[in-house]
Amino acid sequence: MDITTTIIEELTALSSDEKRQVLPRFFKTGPGEYGEGDLFIGTAVPDTRQVAKAHRDISMADVEALLNSEWHEVRLAALLIMVAKANKADDSTRKELFDFYLSHTDRINNWDLVDLSVKTVVGEYLMGKPRDQLYILAKSQSPWEVRMTIVSTFAFIRKGELDDTYRLCDMLMNHKHELIHKACGWMLREAGKRDPARLYDYVYANRKRMPRTMLRYAIERFGKSEKATLMKK
């Protein structure tokens, strides 16, 4: 039995009928929805993490096989294994993981898959490096590739580097997908933890054109009176 089959069997053993019913609805897999057609084994994220942790030393060929799976949790396990590899890798190996990730974005096709992997594999690799690829990817027709660009800036924010977050939010202000609005608002809120005054000024200046979902996410940590001012059109 190969390792990919073993991993799938371990994930299946940890699945539940309840999760198998709930997850497709939660991740919007119905006709016309953003996760249309995705398939779920029914395994909770903490359990998927444990399986991934146990197999973090598998080859990249096996990671690729997992990433090509039809099952959502198997693809998540592949990405969590990449995160584990990146966390202990030298810069050369991080570059290989970064390139591999960006060459397989078609398999990273829901918000949780992006959010649980891109900060480490993409964002942390780009610390101290040119970030041109993020701005190219931000123009993609794929909402998941676009989400990768803004969520990857979480790594920069944690180091106090906020400029890319604000620049990308400017680019994505008029994006049509609500999941991009949510991601931008989330990253703005995180940036605001580092510099509340900059966030307040940014939201105030853009409040009339900013999507309301983005705005609400961005200002969650402000006080009641500040929120009232920022919500005014």
N, C-alpha and C positions, 0 to 999 in steps of 0.2 A: 504493500500500500504506500503510495507516495504521500509526501508531507501535506500537499494541498488537500488531498482527500481526508487526511487525518484532521486537519484544521476545520474543515467543513463538518465533519462528524462531531467534533467537540462542540462547535457552535450549535449544532442541531440538538445535541444532548442537553444543552442549557436553555433551549427555547421553551416557550409556553404558548398554549392556545390563546390566552388573553392577549399577549404581545402580538401574536400572529394576526389577530383581528384588529388591534388598535393601531399598530404602526403604519399600515398602508393608508389609513385615514389621516393620521397625524402628519405624514409626509406627503399628503396630497397626490396619490397615485391614480386618481380617477381620470376618465377621459377629459382632455383639455386642461388638466391641472399641471402644476410645474413638475411633479414627479411621476407623470403618467407612465404606467406600465412597469414601474419598479417592483421587484419581488422581495419579500421579507421572510426570513426563517422564523423570526419571532424571538430573537435574543436581545436582552437588555444591554445597554452600552457598558455598564460595569463588567458584565460577564464577557463581552467581546474584548474588553481591555485585558482581562486576565488571560484569555486565549492568546491574544497577540503578544503579551509579555512572555508567555511560555515559549513562543516560537520566534523571538525577535532576531535570532541568528540565522534564519533561513536565507537562502540565496536570493538575489534580485530576480533571477529567472522564476523562482517560486512566488515572489511578491507579484511579479507581472501576471502570473497565472491566476493568482487570487484576485487581482485587480480586474481581470477580464471576466470574473464570475457574474452571473445574472443576479446573484443574491446580494442585497444591500449590505448585510452584516459582514459578508466575506470581503467585500471591497473595503469596508471600514477597517476590518482587521488588517488588511494589506497596508492601509495608510497609517494605522497606529504602529505597525511594525517599522515603517519608514521613519516615523517620529522617533521611535526608540533607537533606531540606527543613527539618526542625525544627532541625537543627544550625546552620543559617545564618539562621534566621528571626528576625524581631522578635516581640514578645509577641503582637501582634494576629494574625499569621500562625500562631503556635504555638497560639493559641486555636482558630483554624479547623481546624487539624490535629487537635487534641484532640477537638473536637466531631465531626469527621468520623470519627475512630477509634471513638469510643464509639457512633456511630450505625451502625457496620458490624461490630459484634462477632460477628455470625453468620457472617462470612466469615473470622474469625480463629480457626480451629477446630482447632488442635493446639498442643502445648506449645512447639514451636520458633517458630511464628508469633508467639505471645505473647512469649516470652522475648527474641527478637531485636528487638522493637519497643517494648514497653510502657514500659520504663524511660525512654526518650527522649521518646516522643510524649505519654505520660501523666505519668509520674513527674516528669520535669524541668520540664514545664509547671506542675505543681502546687507547685513550690518557692515558699514565701512566700505561698501561697494556701490558702483553706479546702479541706479534703479530704473533705467530706461524701459526695461521689459515690462514693468508694472504699468507704465503709461501707454504702452502699445496694447497690452492685454485689456486695459480699461476701455478700449474702443471695440472690444469683441461683441459679437452678436449673442454670445452665450452668457446668460446671467450668472452662471457659476464661475466662468472665467473672470467676469467683472467683479464678482464678490471676492474672489481670491485676492484681487489687487488691494482692496480696501481693508480686508481682514488681516492680510499679511502685515499691515502697518502696526498692528498690535505689538509686534516685536520692537518696532522703532519707538513707539510710545513708552514702553517700559524702560527704555534707555533715555527718555526725555527728548527724543527727536520727534517733533510734532508736525513739521512742515509738510511732509508727504501726505499725511492724513488730511490736512486742510486742502492741499492742492487737488487730491483725488476727489474729495467731496465737492469741490467746485466743478470738476469735470462731470461728476455723476449727479449733480443737482436735478437735472431734468430727465434722468433715466426713467423708463416706463415701468420698471418692475419694483413692486413694493419690497421685495426681499433685499434689493439694493438700498432702498431708503432705510430699511431697518438696520442694515449693516453699517451704513454711513452714520446713522444716529448713534449706534452703539460705539463706534470708534471715536466719534466726537465726544461722547460722554466720557470715554476713557481718557481722551486727551485733556478733557476738562478737569480730571483729577490732578493732572500735573500743573495746569495753568487755567484756573477757573475764569480769570479776567479775560483771557484770550478767547475762550469759548463763548463767554457772554457777549463780547463785542462781535464775534463772528455771527452768532445766531441773530443778534439784534440787527446787524447790517443786512442779513439775508432772510429775515423772517417772512417777508412778503412773497418770496419766490420759493422758499424751501418747502418741500412736501411735508404735510402735517405729520406724517408718521416719523419722518426723519427728525423733525423738530421736537416732537414729544419724547423720542428716545434720547435725544441730545441733552435735554434740559431736566431729566429726571432727578438729578441731584441738587438742583437749585431750590431755593425757598419758595414759599407760596406766592409772595409778592413779585419775585423775579419771574416766576413762571407766568404769572398773569400778564406782566409787561411783554414778555417774549412771545406769548401766544396771540397778542393783538396784531391784526393785519394792518 
